[in-house]
Amino acid sequence: MTSVNGPAMTRDEFDALFRRLRRDRLPGPVEGTRRVAAAGLVRTGEVVAMGRPWDTVPGPDNRRPALHQMTELADVTPPEPTVHRDFIASDYHGKAQTHLDALCHIAYGGLLFAGVRARDVVSSQGAAYGAVTDLLPGLVGRGVLLDVPRLRGRAWLEPGEAIGGPELLVCAEEQGSPLHPQDILLVRTGHLARRRRLGAWDPDDLSAGLHPGAMRVLSESRASALGSDGDSDMRPSPVDGVHSPVHVLAITALGLPLIDNLDLEPLAEACARTSRWEFLFVAAPLNIPRGTGSPVNPLAVF
């Protein structure tokens, strides 16, 4: 597999980029007027779901499979109506479940967003700062799919390939969907198209994604969230000693929630079919007090 992961960055260069992008105030939720404008993008009512199936099968990209167990079967339930019940659980911060990362999820140098010391606010009881409940009622706004493989004339990017910031802007312009403030940006690498064709691999070792330098575009465009069909980071990391630099820059520097492991293949098909790469985006996390994130099933409405 090809590894073209862009220019290497020293730790000093990365730290300088972190300081340059770092915010002390959260960008906040999408403004009401922008939500109304995003609702105006709905024309046909077509809805495309982006959540991956609840994955209970172990594999190289699913080291901690989700759980799904029946807890009650109707054949042993006395009088009518009979009942079926089940139990689900997931250690979802991995490579298999579609999930939303809250701001307490990533610390860099022991610090969370805005310089809050992680050890002061995160314990075995969860997070007292930056929890997923801070993202309620959810992410609602103008979604834009940036289909980078389509721009390159390919079905997918190979694991290890980097996406630079200028390419994101070219992609948006070529699609006729220039970036607006508070957009929810979804970057397709073709991860699941490749997986379905060639089989699973370990994305902790090799994955297509954004080069850390591309986060300048997220900052300058004033995006409100970032999602991808991987976890947005490319690997191997170009930054020595920092395994997930995009997570650090998005969550800890910019205060942007991340949506990982989306299934963007049906969305890419719908965008190409309609020649529209903008849509109403909706994603609501579970109401988990002190939680570091939540499984989600985001929707695009055309």
C-alpha positions as CSV (number, residue, x, y, z in Angstrom):
1,M,0.0,0.0,0.0
2,T,1.3,3.4,-0.9
3,S,2.3,5.8,1.8
4,V,2.3,9.4,0.5
5,N,1.7,11.2,3.7
6,G,2.8,14.7,2.7
7,P,5.6,16.8,4.2
8,A,6.9,15.7,7.5
9,M,6.5,18.1,10.4
10,T,8.9,18.3,13.4
11,R,7.4,18.5,16.8
12,D,8.4,22.1,17.0
13,E,6.7,22.9,13.7
14,F,3.5,21.1,14.9
15,D,3.5,22.9,18.3
16,A,3.9,26.3,16.4
17,L,0.9,25.4,14.3
18,F,-1.0,24.4,17.4
19,R,-0.3,27.8,19.0
20,R,-1.2,29.6,15.8
21,L,-4.6,27.8,15.5
22,R,-5.5,27.7,19.2
23,R,-8.6,29.4,20.4
24,D,-9.6,30.3,23.9
25,R,-13.4,30.5,23.1
26,L,-15.6,27.8,21.6
27,P,-16.9,28.5,18.1
28,G,-20.4,27.6,19.4
29,P,-23.3,26.0,17.8
30,V,-24.5,26.9,14.3
31,E,-26.5,30.1,14.4
32,G,-30.3,30.0,14.1
33,T,-30.2,32.0,10.8
34,R,-27.7,29.6,9.3
35,R,-29.8,26.6,10.4
36,V,-32.8,28.2,8.7
37,A,-30.7,28.7,5.5
38,A,-29.6,25.0,5.7
39,A,-33.2,23.9,6.0
40,G,-33.8,25.8,2.8
41,L,-31.5,23.3,1.0
42,V,-34.1,20.6,1.4
43,R,-35.9,20.2,-1.9
44,T,-36.8,16.6,-2.5
45,G,-36.9,15.3,1.1
46,E,-34.4,12.5,0.3
47,V,-32.7,11.3,3.5
48,V,-29.3,9.6,3.5
49,A,-28.0,7.9,6.7
50,M,-24.3,7.9,7.4
51,G,-24.0,5.7,10.4
52,R,-22.2,2.4,10.0
53,P,-23.9,-0.8,11.3
54,W,-23.4,-1.8,14.9
55,D,-20.3,-3.9,14.4
56,T,-20.1,-7.0,16.7
57,V,-17.5,-8.8,14.5
58,P,-13.9,-8.6,15.6
59,G,-11.3,-7.7,12.9
60,P,-8.1,-5.7,12.3
61,D,-10.1,-2.5,12.4
62,N,-12.5,-3.6,15.2
63,R,-10.4,-4.7,18.2
64,R,-13.2,-4.1,20.7
65,P,-16.4,-5.2,19.0
66,A,-19.7,-3.8,20.0
67,L,-22.1,-6.0,22.1
68,H,-25.6,-7.0,21.2
69,Q,-27.3,-9.6,23.4
70,M,-30.9,-10.7,23.8
71,T,-32.0,-10.3,27.4
72,E,-35.6,-11.5,27.1
73,L,-37.4,-13.7,24.6
74,A,-41.1,-13.8,24.1
75,D,-41.3,-17.6,24.3
76,V,-40.7,-17.4,28.1
77,T,-42.8,-14.4,28.8
78,P,-46.1,-15.0,30.6
79,P,-49.3,-13.4,29.5
80,E,-49.8,-11.2,26.4
81,P,-48.2,-9.2,25.0
82,T,-45.0,-11.2,24.7
83,V,-41.8,-9.2,24.8
84,H,-38.3,-9.3,23.2
85,R,-35.6,-7.2,24.8
86,D,-31.9,-6.7,24.1
87,F,-28.8,-5.1,25.5
88,I,-26.2,-3.1,23.5
89,A,-22.8,-1.6,24.5
90,S,-19.8,-0.3,22.7
91,D,-16.3,1.0,23.4
92,Y,-17.0,3.2,20.5
93,H,-13.9,5.4,20.3
94,G,-12.3,3.1,17.7
95,K,-12.3,2.5,14.0
96,A,-15.6,0.6,13.6
97,Q,-18.5,2.6,15.1
98,T,-19.7,5.9,13.8
99,H,-19.4,8.3,16.7
100,L,-19.1,11.9,17.8
101,D,-16.0,13.1,19.8
102,A,-16.6,15.6,22.6
103,L,-14.0,18.2,23.5
104,C,-13.0,16.2,26.7
105,H,-11.9,13.3,24.4
106,I,-8.4,14.7,23.5
107,A,-5.7,16.2,25.7
108,Y,-2.4,17.5,24.4
109,G,0.4,18.1,26.9
110,G,-2.1,17.2,29.6
111,L,-4.4,20.1,28.6
112,L,-7.9,20.1,27.0
113,F,-9.4,22.9,25.0
114,A,-8.7,26.4,26.3
115,G,-5.9,25.2,28.5
116,V,-8.0,23.3,31.1
117,R,-6.0,20.6,32.9
118,A,-7.4,17.2,32.0
119,R,-6.5,15.7,35.4
120,D,-8.6,18.4,37.1
121,V,-11.8,17.7,35.2
122,V,-11.7,14.1,34.0
123,S,-11.9,11.1,36.3
124,S,-13.3,7.6,36.6
125,Q,-16.7,9.3,36.9
126,G,-16.4,10.9,33.5
127,A,-15.7,14.5,32.4
128,A,-16.8,17.6,34.2
129,Y,-15.8,19.8,31.3
130,G,-16.3,19.5,27.6
131,A,-18.7,16.5,27.9
132,V,-20.8,15.4,25.0
133,T,-23.9,16.9,26.7
134,D,-22.4,20.3,25.8
135,L,-23.1,19.4,22.2
136,L,-26.9,18.9,22.8
137,P,-29.4,19.2,21.2
138,G,-27.0,18.2,18.4
139,L,-25.3,19.3,15.2
140,V,-27.7,20.9,12.7
141,G,-26.5,23.0,9.8
142,R,-25.2,23.2,6.2
143,G,-23.3,20.0,5.5
144,V,-20.8,19.9,2.7
145,L,-19.3,16.7,1.3
146,L,-15.7,17.1,0.0
147,D,-15.3,14.1,-2.2
148,V,-11.5,14.0,-2.6
149,P,-11.3,10.7,-4.5
150,R,-13.8,12.0,-7.1
151,L,-11.7,15.1,-7.5
152,R,-8.6,12.9,-8.2
153,G,-10.6,10.7,-10.6
154,R,-10.4,7.6,-8.4
155,A,-12.6,5.4,-6.4
156,W,-10.7,5.8,-3.2
157,L,-7.4,7.1,-1.6
158,E,-4.9,4.5,-0.6
159,P,-4.2,4.2,3.1
160,G,-1.4,6.6,4.0
161,E,-2.3,9.3,1.5
162,A,-2.6,12.8,2.7
163,I,-5.1,15.5,1.8
164,G,-3.8,19.1,2.0
165,G,-5.7,22.3,2.7
166,P,-5.6,23.7,-0.8
167,E,-7.1,20.5,-2.2
168,L,-10.1,20.9,0.1
169,L,-10.7,24.4,-1.3
170,V,-10.3,23.2,-4.9
171,C,-12.7,20.3,-4.2
172,A,-15.3,22.7,-2.8
173,E,-15.0,25.0,-5.7
174,E,-15.1,22.3,-8.3
175,Q,-18.2,20.9,-6.8
176,G,-19.9,24.3,-6.7
177,S,-20.1,24.2,-2.9
178,P,-17.7,26.9,-1.7
179,L,-17.2,26.8,2.1
180,H,-19.3,29.1,4.3
181,P,-18.8,29.9,8.0
182,Q,-20.2,27.3,10.4
183,D,-20.4,24.6,7.8
184,I,-20.2,20.9,8.9
185,L,-17.5,19.5,6.6
186,L,-17.4,15.8,5.7
187,V,-14.3,14.6,3.9
188,R,-14.5,11.4,1.9
189,T,-11.4,9.3,1.4
190,G,-13.3,6.2,0.1
191,H,-12.3,4.2,3.1
192,L,-15.3,1.9,3.0
193,A,-15.3,1.6,-0.8
194,R,-11.8,0.2,-0.5
195,R,-12.6,-2.0,2.5
196,R,-15.6,-3.6,0.8
197,R,-13.6,-4.3,-2.3
198,L,-10.2,-5.4,-0.8
199,G,-11.0,-6.3,2.8
200,A,-10.2,-4.8,6.2
201,W,-6.8,-3.5,7.4
202,D,-5.6,-1.7,10.6
203,P,-6.2,2.1,10.2
204,D,-4.1,2.7,13.3
205,D,-1.1,1.9,11.1
206,L,-2.3,3.2,7.7
207,S,-5.1,5.5,6.8
208,A,-5.9,8.3,4.4
209,G,-6.8,11.6,5.9
210,L,-6.0,15.2,6.4
211,H,-2.4,16.5,6.7
212,P,-2.2,18.6,9.9
213,G,-1.5,21.6,7.7
214,A,-5.0,21.3,6.2
215,M,-6.5,22.4,9.6
216,R,-5.7,26.0,8.6
217,V,-8.6,25.7,6.2
218,L,-10.9,24.5,8.9
219,S,-9.8,27.5,11.0
220,E,-10.0,30.1,8.3
221,S,-13.4,28.8,7.0
222,R,-14.8,28.8,10.5
223,A,-16.2,25.3,10.2
224,S,-18.3,24.1,13.1
225,A,-17.5,20.4,12.9
226,L,-15.4,17.9,10.9
227,G,-16.3,14.4,9.9
228,S,-14.8,11.7,7.7
229,D,-15.2,8.0,6.7
230,G,-12.0,7.4,8.7
231,D,-11.1,9.4,11.8
232,S,-9.8,12.4,9.8
233,D,-6.2,11.6,10.7
234,M,-3.8,10.2,8.1
235,R,-1.3,7.6,9.2
236,P,1.5,7.1,9.5
237,S,1.5,10.5,11.2
238,P,3.8,13.0,9.7
239,V,4.5,14.4,13.1
240,D,7.0,12.5,15.2
241,G,5.6,11.5,18.6
242,V,2.0,12.6,17.8
243,H,-0.2,9.8,16.6
244,S,-3.3,11.7,15.8
245,P,-2.3,15.3,15.1
246,V,-5.6,16.3,13.4
247,H,-7.5,15.2,16.5
248,V,-5.2,17.5,18.6
249,L,-5.7,20.5,16.3
250,A,-9.4,20.0,15.8
251,I,-10.5,19.2,19.3
252,T,-7.8,20.7,21.6
253,A,-6.8,23.7,19.5
254,L,-9.9,24.7,17.6
255,G,-12.7,23.3,19.8
256,L,-14.2,21.5,16.8
257,P,-16.2,18.2,17.5
258,L,-15.2,15.3,15.2
259,I,-17.4,12.7,13.7
260,D,-15.5,9.5,13.0
261,N,-16.1,6.4,10.9
262,L,-19.0,7.8,8.7
263,D,-20.3,5.7,5.8
264,L,-20.0,8.4,3.1
265,E,-20.5,6.0,0.1
266,P,-24.4,6.4,-0.1
267,L,-23.9,10.2,0.4
268,A,-21.3,10.4,-2.4
269,E,-23.7,8.6,-4.7
270,A,-26.6,10.9,-3.9
271,C,-24.4,14.0,-4.3
272,A,-23.1,12.8,-7.7
273,R,-26.6,11.8,-8.9
274,T,-28.1,15.2,-7.9
275,S,-25.0,17.3,-8.6
276,R,-25.4,18.8,-5.1
277,W,-22.7,18.5,-2.5
278,E,-24.5,20.6,0.1
279,F,-27.4,19.5,2.2
280,L,-29.1,19.8,5.6
281,F,-27.0,17.9,8.1
282,V,-28.4,16.6,11.4
283,A,-26.7,14.5,14.1
284,A,-27.8,14.2,17.7
285,P,-25.6,12.5,20.4
286,L,-27.1,10.4,23.1
287,N,-27.7,12.4,26.4
288,I,-24.7,10.9,28.3
289,P,-23.8,13.1,31.3
290,R,-20.0,13.4,31.6
291,G,-19.5,11.4,28.4
292,T,-16.5,11.7,26.2
293,G,-18.6,11.2,23.0
294,S,-21.5,9.2,21.7
295,P,-22.5,6.8,18.9
296,V,-24.5,8.7,16.2
297,N,-26.3,8.0,13.0
298,P,-26.0,11.4,11.1
299,L,-28.5,12.3,8.4
300,A,-28.2,14.3,5.2
301,V,-31.5,15.7,3.9
302,F,-31.7,16.8,0.3
